[in-house]
Amino acid sequence: TWAWLALACGVSAVALARRSAWASASGAILILLTTAKLLAYDTLALRLDGPPAGVAVAVNWQFGSALAVAGAGLLCARALARRLPGGALPATLRHLLILPAAGAIVWAGSFEIDRYFHFHGQSFANVAQARQVGYSIWWAVYAAVVLAAGFLARYAPVRYLALALFAVTLGKVLLVDMSDVEAGYRIASFVALGGLLVGASLLYQKYFREALAHWDRPPRDKL
């Protein structure tokens, strides 16, 4: 993974120095392949093959690789915005780099939560349920951070990713985390959640849609 990432960064640096959009696509594809390997093999496949390695949580090669891959994707996307500010291809490449980078961090962080509860969750009465709650807290916190970053960077796709993660987290809380809660409380939670979502959508339609449309039109296309 580290060798692939080094090669991808080298190719991207040379391509951006020459201001070649099509050559930059090669570097972006290499970064995407490295990200896919991290998500599919370095984390998921190894976890399905056996328990997580008994190493410190968040201080290990898996999480370090995820941070490095995500950082490389974000840096490459920012360099594309500065070196190749116009055109459909650079914009598409930036989308393809930023969104997987954001997804890689939340994905790798979830495996770190699994690692913690596998080795240090004996103090919980129900380790499986505690693990699920840990996932939900991590996803919600990360979605809030990504949403704030999307507003600060004036980048709508990241905001959409954060909202999608919020939706998945809410659904998981109601369907998985609350699976052992009495039916009456679950029904009340569904009704309350539905009311909040309807109210939020009406508020967005009335007050924020035009403001966000203006906010997403910066003087130049940038990250």
LUMSEKE-771320 format. One record per atom (N, C-alpha, C): x negated, y, z negated. Coordinates in steps of 0.05 Angstrom, whole numbers, plus 32768, in hexadecimal, padded with zeros to 4 digits. Example, Ala and Ser with C-alpha at 12.3 -4.5 7.8 and 13.67 -1.06 7.14 Angstrom:
// LUMSEKE-771320
7EF87F8E7F64 7F0A7FA67F64 7EF87FBE7F64 7EFF7FD37F72 7EEF7FEB7F71 7EFE80017F63 
This chain:
// LUMSEKE-771320
7FEF7FE88000 800080008000 7FEF80198000 7FDB80197FEF 7FC980317FEE 7FBA80348008 7FB1801E8015 7FA38020802E 7FB6802B8044 7FCE80218045 7FE2802B8058 7FE780498054 7FE98051803B 7FEF806D8035 7FD7807E803D 7FBF80758038 7FA880858040 7FA78088805E 7FAC8072806D 7FAD8074808A 7FC280878094 7FDA80858088 7FF080978090 7FE980B4808B 7FDD80BA8074 7FD680D6806E 7FC080E08081 7FAE80CF8087 7F9980D7809A 7FA480DD80B6 7FB580CB80C0 7FC180D080DA 7FD280EA80DA 7FE180EE80C4 7FF2810580C2 7FE1811F80C1 7FCB811E80B3 7FBA813680B1 7FAF813D80CC 7FA5812A80DB 7F9A812F80F5 7FB0813A8108 7FC7812D8107 7FDD81358119 7FE681528113 7FE8815980F9 7FF1817380F2 7FDC818880F8 7FC2818180F6 7FAD819380FD 7FAE819A811A 7FB68187812B 7FB9818C8148 7FD48197814F 7FE6819A813B 800181A58140 801081948155 800E817A8153 801C81698165 8033815B8157 804B81618160 806381568153 806481388158 805E812F8170 806081128176 804B81028168 8033810E8165 801E81008156 802581008138 80328115812F 803B81168113 804F8100810E 805F80F98122 807280E3811F 806580C98118 804D80C48123 803E80AC811C 803780AB80FE 802D80C180F4 802780C380D7 804080BF80C6 805680CC80CF 806F80CA80BF 807980AD80BF 8077809F80D6 8080808380D7 806F807280C5 8055807780C4 8043806880B2 804B806C8094 80528085808D 805A808B8072 8075807D806C 8087807C807F 80A0806F807C 809C80518078 808A80458088 808480288085 80798022806A 806780348060 805C80308046 807180328030 808380458033 809A80488021 80AB802F8021 80B180258039 80C2800D803B 80B47FF5802E 809A7FF28031 808C7FDC8024 808D7FDF8005 808A7FF77FFC 808C7FFC7FDF 80A77FF47FD4 80BD7FFC7FE2 80D87FF77FD9 80DF7FD97FDB 80D77FCD7FF1 80E07FB17FF7 80CF7F9C7FEA 80B47FA07FEA 80A27F8B7FE1 80967F917FC6 80897FA97FC4 80797FAF7FAC 808A7FB07F93 80A47FB57F95 80B67FB67F7E 80CB7FA07F7F 80DD7FA17F93 80F47F8E7F92 80EB7F717F95 80DB7F6B7FAA 80D47F4F7FAF 80C47F447F97 80B17F537F8C 80A27F4A7F76 80B37F457F5D 80C77F577F5A 80D87F537F42 80EA7F3B7F45 80F47F367F5E 81047F1E7F62 80F47F057F60 80DA7F077F64 80C97EEF7F62 80C27EE87F46 80C57EFB7F33 80BF7EF57F18 80C27F0D7F06 80BC7F0B7EEC 80BE7F227EDA 80AA7F387EE1 80B07F507ED9 809C7F667EDE 80827F617ED0 806D7F6C7EDB 80537F697ECF 80537F777EB4 80457F6A7EA1 80447F757E86 80307F8C7E83 80377FA27E8E 80257FB97E8D 80367FD17E82 80287FE77E7C 80357FFE7E71 804A80097E84 806080127E78 8076801D7E88 806D80387E94 8071803B7EAE 806B80537EBE 804D80587EC1 803D80487EB5 801F804B7EB8 801580317EC4 801B802D7EDE 801480147EEB 8012801A7F09 800880077F18 8003800B7F34 801D800E7F44 803380017F3B 804B80037F4A 8057801F7F49 805A802A7F32 806580457F2F 8051805A7F3A 803780557F37 802480677F42 802580687F61 802980507F6D 802C804F7F8A 8044805E7F93 805A805B7F84 807380697F8B 806F80877F8B 806280917F76 805D80AE7F75 804B80B77F8B 803780A77F92 802580AF7FA7 803280AF7FC2 8043809B7FC7 805180997FE1 806580B07FE3 807480B57FCE 808780CB7FCE 807980E67FD2 806380EA7FC3 805481037FC6 804981077FE2 803F80F17FEE 803580F3800A 804B80FB801D 806380EF801A 807980F6802B 808281138028 8083811D8010 808B8139800B 8076814C8016 805C81468011 80478158801B 80478158803A 804A81418046 804B81408063 8063814F806E 807A814D8061 8091815C806A 808D817A8067 808081828052 807B819F804E 806781A98063 805381988069 804081A0807D 804D81A28099 80608190809F 806F819280B8 807E81AC80B9 808A81B480A3 809A81CD80A3 808881E580A8 806F81E4809F 805E81FB80A3 804F81FA80BE 804681E380C6 803681E180DE 804781DF80F7 805F81D180F5 807081CE810B 808C81D78103 809181F18101 80AA81FB80F5 80C281F78107 80BF81F48121 80D681F38133 80D981D88140 80F181D3814B 80F581BB815B 810481A6814C 81128195815B 81238180814F 8112816A8143 80FC81628150 80EB814C8146 80DF8152812B 80D2816A8127 80C7816F810C 80DC816F80F7 80F4817A80FD 810A817A80E9 8112815E80E2 8115814D80F7 811C813180F2 8107812280E1 80EE812780E7 80D9811B80D8 80D9812380BB 80DF813D80B6 80E08146809A 80F78138808B 810E81358098 81248127808B 811B810A8085 810E80FD8098 810680E18095 80F180DD807F 80E280F28079 80CD80F18065 80D880F88049 80E8810D8048 80F18117802E 810481048020 811880FB802E 812D80EA8021 812280D08017 811280C18027 810680A8801B 80F480AE8004 80E580C48005 80D480CB7FEF 80E480CF7FD5 80FA80DD7FD7 810B80E17FC0 811780C77FB6 811E80B67FC9 8129809C7FC1 811580897FB5 80FC808C7FBD 80E7807A7FB3 80E2807F7F95 80E580987F8C 80DF809E7F70 80F580927F5E 810E80967F66 8124808B7F55 8124806D7F56 811C80617F6C 811B80447F6F 810580397F5C 80ED80457F5E 80D7803B7F4E 80DC80407F30 80E980577F2A 80EF805C7F0E 810380477F02 8115803D7F13 812880297F0A 8119800F7F02 810480087F11 80F57FF17F0A 80E57FF57EF1 80DD800E7EEB 80CF80137ED2 80E280107EBA 80FB80177EBE 810F80137EA9 81137FF57EA4 81147FE67EBB 81167FC87EB8 80FE7FBD7EAA 80E77FC87EAF 80CE7FBE7EA2 80D07FC37E84 80D97FDB7E7D 80DB7FE27E60 80EE7FCF7E51 81067FCB7E5C 81197FBB7E4E 81117F9D7E4E 81027F957E62 80FA7F797E63 80E67F737E4D 80D47F867E47 80BF7F817E33 80C57F8E7E18 80D57FA37E18 80D87FB27DFF 80F57FB67DF7 81077FA67E03 81247FAA7DFD 812F7F987DE9 811E7F8A7DD9 81297F767DC6 81387F837DAF 81337F9D7DAB 81417FAA7D94 815E7FB17D9B 81667FAE7DB4 81827FB47DBC 81937F9B7DB9 81AB7F9F7DAF 81BD7F887DAB 81C47F7B7DC6 81C97F8B7DDA 81CF7F827DF5 81BB7F8E7E09 81A67F7F7E0F 81907F8A7E1F 819A7F907E3B 81AB7F7E7E46 81B47F837E62 81C47F9C7E64 81D67FA17E51 81E67FB97E52 81D57FD27E4D 81C27FD07E3B 81B07FE67E36 819F7FED7E4F 81977FD97E5D 81887FDD7E76 819A7FEC7E8A 81B37FE47E8D 81C57FF17E9F 81C9800F7E98 81CC80147E7E 81CF802F7E75 81B5803F7E7B 819F80337E77 818580407E7E 818480487E9B 818D80357EAD 818E803C7EC9 819F80557ECE 81B780557EC2 81CA806A7EC6 81BF80857EBD 81B280857EA6 81A6809E7E9C 819080A87EAF 817F80967EB7 8169809E7ECA 817480A87EE4 8188809B7EEF 819380A47F09 81A080BF7F06 81AF80C37EF0 81BD80DD7EED 81A980F37EE9 819480EF7ED9 818081047ED4 8171810A7EEE 816A80F57EFD 815C80F97F16 816D81077F2A 818781007F2C 8199810D7F3E 819B812B7F38 819C81327F1E 819D814E7F17 8184815D7F1F 816D81517F1C 8154815D7F24 815381617F42 815B814C7F51 815B814E7F6E 816F81637F78 818681647F6B 819981787F73 818E81947F6F 818281997F58 817681B37F54 816081B97F68 815081A57F6F 813B81A97F83 814781AF7F9E 815D81A27FA4 816B81A87FBE 817481C47FC0 817E81D07FA9 818781EC7FA9 816F81FE7FAC 815A81F97F9C 8142820A7F9C 8135820A7FB8 813481F37FC5 812781F17FDF 813981F87FF6 815381FD7FF0 816682038005 816781EC8019 816981D4800E 816781BC801F 818081AB8019 819381AC802B 81AD819E8026 81AB81808025 819B81728036 819A81558035 8193814A8019 81818158800B 8179814F7FF0 819081527FDD 81A081687FE0 81B7816B7FCF 81CB81557FD4 81CF814D7FED 81E181387FF4 81D8811D7FE7 81BE81197FE8 81B281017FDC 81B881017FBE 81B581187FB1 81BA811A7F94 81D781157F8E 81E981207F9E 8206811B7F9A 820D80FE7F9E 820180F17FB2 820680D57FB6 81FC80C47F9E 81E580CC7F93 81DB80BD7F7C 81EC80C27F64 81F780DA7F61 820A80E07F4B 822280CD7F4E 822D80CB7F67 824580BB7F6C 823F809E7F65 822880937F6D 822180787F67 821F80747F49 821380877F3C 820F80857F1F 822A80857F10 823C80977F18 825680987F0C 8265807E7F10 826480747F29 8272805A7F2E 826680447F1E 824C80437F1B 823E802F7F0B 824680317EEE 824780497EE3 824F804D7EC7 826A80427EC2 827D80477ED4 8298803F7ED0 829C80217ED4 828E80167EE8 82937FFA7EF0 82807FE67EE2 82687FEF7EDB 82557FDD7ECF 824F7FE37EB2 82477FFC7EAC 824080037E91 825880017E7E 827080067E88 828880057E77 82977FEB7E7A 828A7FD67E85 82987FBD7E8A 82A27FB07E70 82957FB57E59 829D7FA97E40 82AF7FBB7E30 82B67FD37E3B 82C87FE67E2C 82E57FDE7E31 82F67FE47E1E 83127FDD7E21 831F7FEA7E39 83337FDC7E44 83407FE57E5D 834C80017E5B 835780087E44 836480227E41 835080397E43 833880357E37 832480497E39 8319804B7E55 831780357E63 830D80357E7E 832180447E90 833B80407E8D 834F804E7E9D 834D806C7E97 834B80737E7E 834980907E77 8330809C7E84 831A808D7E84 830280977E91 8305809B7EAF 831380887EBC 8318808B7ED8 832980A47EDE 833E80A87ECE 834F80BF7ED2 833F80D97ECE 832F80DA7EB9 831F80F27EB4 830B80F77ECA 82FE80E27ED3 82EB80E57EE9 82F880EF7F02 830F80E37F09 831D80EC7F21 832581097F1F 832F81127F08 8335812E7F05 831D81417F08 830781387EFC 82EF81497EFF 82E6814A7F1C 82E781347F2B 82DE81347F47 82F181457F58 830B81437F53 831E81547F62 831981727F5C 831681787F43 831181947F3B 82F7819E7F47 82E2818E7F47 82C981977F52 82CB819B7F70 82D9818A7F7E 82DC818D7F9B 82EC81A67FA2 830181AC7F93 831181C47F98 830081DD7F92 82F081DC7F7D 82DF81F37F77 82CA81F77F8C 82BF81E17F96 82AB81E47FAC 82B881F07FC5 82CF81E67FCC 82DD81F07FE4 82E4820D7FE2 82EB82167FCA 82F482327FC6 82DE82467FC4 82C9823E7FB5 82B582527FAE 8299824D7FBA 829182347FBD 8275822F7FC2 826E82277FDF 8281821F7FEF 827B8216800A 826E822B801B 827A8243801B 826E8259802B 825382618020 825182638006 8237826B7FFA 822182578001 8228823D7FFF 821482288005 820C82298023 8220822E8034 821A822F8051 820682468056 820A825D8049 81F88273804C 81DD826D803F 81DD825F8029 81C48258801B 81B38245802C 81C08234803B 81B18221804B 81A8822C8066 81AA8246806A 81A082538082 81898265807B 8172825A8075 815A826B806E 815082788087 813F828D8084 8134829A809C 8124828880AE 8119827380A3 810B825F80B4 810E824480A7 810D822F80B8 8111821480AF 80F9820C809D 810082068084 80EA81FE8072 80F481EA805E 80E281DD8050 80E881CA803C 80F281D98023 
